[in-house]
């Protein structure tokens, strides 16, 4: 290995797989070897058995579907509002000066802190959970998009003005095309954060979802089900990340150059 030397895609996949193999091996050694009590950590086989029971006997597929719906709904709502605001902040400095102090302040507020208020305002239904994800995502996206749009090369803007473009044309034909690949990457990254917010939302006042299952399993000291739920979250997040990355590569092929 040498600093910054690239690796082939096959070697990258092999390295990633090797880590998971090592992780499961250490987990098996700790549990099957009796080094950790099964009360605190189930072994891999027990986890798989508990996962099969969840899927076949306890309707866990419905819980998975509800969690995915909440993530997609809350994140889409945040993106629809955050991307235009971020573009406006990046393009127009007075808008940035007006909004940035509040956005910078709000993005440090933990979404979980709003749960008691959201329960009072929206009850314990789906709206409350969507709003938790919305609050956790929207301010991050606004600020990151604003920074990306504001970093557009100034020479491209000046060239467009020289060719007769107006202010709207600058946004539509220069700022947006230049920033679009980075904006798509921002959305991909923040989507990963949204998964952490949905589990927090489902831990309180929920009758369905992966977080609800984890809470019920905690009451029963069923660590196998808890670990299975955590792994399912990771797998769904990983799949969604790969799909998002592939879609971005297809939509903006020049970014790979």
Buried (B, 14 or more C-beta within 10 A) or exposed (E): EEEEEEEEEEEEEEEEEEEEEEEEEEBEEEBEEEEBEBEEBBBBEBBBBBBEBBBEEBEBEEBBEBBBBBBBBBBBBBBEBBBEBBBBBBBBEEBBEEBBEEBEEBBEEEBBEBBEEBBEEBEBEBBBBBBBBBBBBBBBBBBBBBBBBBEBEEEBBEEBBEEEBEEEBBBEBBBBEBBBBBBBBBBBEBBEBBBBBBBBBBBBBBEBBBBBBBBBBEEEEBBBBBBBBBEBBEEBBEEBBEEBEEEBEEEBEEEEE
